[in-house]
Amino acid sequence: MERQEIQLLAQDAVKFIIEESLKIRLTDPQRSQELFRTARKIGKRGRFHLPHKYRFLFCRSCYYPLSIKTAKIRLNSKKQQIHYLCLNCKKEQRFGYLYSRKKE
Protein backbone atom coordinates (compact mmCIF):
# COMPACT_ATOMS: atom_id res chain seq x y z
CA MET A 1 0.00 0.00 0.00
CA GLU A 2 1.15 3.50 -0.72
CA ARG A 3 1.67 6.12 1.93
CA GLN A 4 -1.38 8.13 0.81
CA GLU A 5 -3.66 5.09 1.10
CA ILE A 6 -2.38 4.38 4.59
CA GLN A 7 -2.91 8.00 5.58
CA LEU A 8 -6.51 7.94 4.29
CA LEU A 9 -7.22 4.77 6.26
CA ALA A 10 -5.73 6.34 9.37
CA GLN A 11 -7.83 9.48 8.92
CA ASP A 12 -10.99 7.39 8.62
CA ALA A 13 -10.03 5.46 11.74
CA VAL A 14 -9.42 8.69 13.66
CA LYS A 15 -12.79 10.13 12.64
CA PHE A 16 -14.54 6.91 13.70
CA ILE A 17 -12.75 6.82 17.08
CA ILE A 18 -13.51 10.47 17.81
CA GLU A 19 -17.18 10.05 16.91
CA GLU A 20 -17.41 7.06 19.25
CA SER A 21 -15.70 9.12 21.92
CA LEU A 22 -18.26 11.90 21.47
CA LYS A 23 -21.15 9.45 21.80
CA ILE A 24 -20.04 8.34 25.27
CA ARG A 25 -18.53 11.58 26.59
CA LEU A 26 -21.49 12.40 28.86
CA THR A 27 -21.99 8.90 30.24
CA ASP A 28 -18.34 7.76 30.57
CA PRO A 29 -15.86 10.65 30.35
CA GLN A 30 -12.84 8.52 31.33
CA ARG A 31 -13.39 6.11 28.42
CA SER A 32 -13.98 9.05 26.11
CA GLN A 33 -10.66 10.52 27.20
CA GLU A 34 -8.86 7.24 26.45
CA LEU A 35 -10.42 7.02 23.00
CA PHE A 36 -9.41 10.59 22.17
CA ARG A 37 -5.82 9.90 23.29
CA THR A 38 -5.77 6.88 20.99
CA ALA A 39 -7.00 9.01 18.10
CA ARG A 40 -4.28 11.59 18.79
CA LYS A 41 -1.60 8.89 18.78
CA ILE A 42 -2.83 7.57 15.44
CA GLY A 43 -2.83 11.11 14.07
CA LYS A 44 0.71 11.76 15.24
CA ARG A 45 1.97 8.51 13.81
CA GLY A 46 0.19 9.20 10.52
CA ARG A 47 1.54 12.77 10.49
CA PHE A 48 -1.75 14.59 10.06
CA HIS A 49 -3.85 16.97 12.14
CA LEU A 50 -7.14 16.06 13.72
CA PRO A 51 -10.28 17.37 12.01
CA HIS A 52 -10.73 20.97 13.08
CA LYS A 53 -14.32 20.66 14.27
CA TYR A 54 -13.25 18.15 16.96
CA ARG A 55 -10.39 20.16 18.45
CA PHE A 56 -12.59 22.40 20.59
CA LEU A 57 -14.50 19.51 22.15
CA PHE A 58 -11.60 18.19 24.25
CA CYS A 59 -9.17 19.82 26.68
CA ARG A 60 -5.77 20.44 25.14
CA SER A 61 -3.78 19.45 28.22
CA CYS A 62 -5.62 16.42 29.65
CA TYR A 63 -7.84 15.45 26.64
CA TYR A 64 -10.91 15.35 28.88
CA PRO A 65 -14.18 15.89 26.97
CA LEU A 66 -15.52 19.43 27.41
CA SER A 67 -19.23 19.78 28.06
CA ILE A 68 -21.47 21.82 30.31
CA LYS A 69 -20.76 19.45 33.21
CA THR A 70 -16.96 19.27 32.76
CA ALA A 71 -16.06 22.85 31.85
CA LYS A 72 -16.89 26.46 32.54
CA ILE A 73 -17.41 28.44 29.38
CA ARG A 74 -17.25 32.24 29.39
CA LEU A 75 -17.31 34.90 26.72
CA ASN A 76 -15.01 37.90 26.76
CA SER A 77 -16.63 40.50 24.53
CA LYS A 78 -13.82 43.05 24.84
CA LYS A 79 -11.18 40.70 23.42
CA GLN A 80 -13.73 38.65 21.44
CA GLN A 81 -12.61 35.40 23.00
CA ILE A 82 -14.22 32.23 24.31
CA HIS A 83 -12.68 30.99 27.57
CA TYR A 84 -12.92 27.30 28.47
CA LEU A 85 -11.92 26.22 31.98
CA CYS A 86 -11.51 22.45 32.28
CA LEU A 87 -12.79 21.31 35.66
CA ASN A 88 -10.63 18.17 35.51
CA CYS A 89 -7.17 19.78 35.23
CA LYS A 90 -8.08 23.46 35.92
CA LYS A 91 -6.40 24.67 32.71
CA GLU A 92 -7.88 27.51 30.69
CA GLN A 93 -8.08 27.65 26.91
CA ARG A 94 -8.88 30.73 24.87
CA PHE A 95 -10.18 30.91 21.33
CA GLY A 96 -11.14 33.97 19.33
CA TYR A 97 -14.67 34.35 18.00
CA LEU A 98 -13.60 34.75 14.40
CA TYR A 99 -11.14 31.86 14.58
CA SER A 100 -13.68 29.36 15.93
CA ARG A 101 -16.39 30.53 13.53
CA LYS A 102 -14.26 30.53 10.39
CA LYS A 103 -12.96 26.94 10.44
CA GLU A 104 -16.17 25.00 11.18
PyMOL commands that set and color helices and strands:
alter all, ss='L'
color gray80, all
select helices_A, chain A and resi 3-23+29-46+52-55+97-102
alter helices_A, ss='H'
color red, helices_A
select strands_A, chain A and resi 71-76+81-86+92-96
alter strands_A, ss='S'
color yellow, strands_A
deselect
rebuild
show_as cartoon
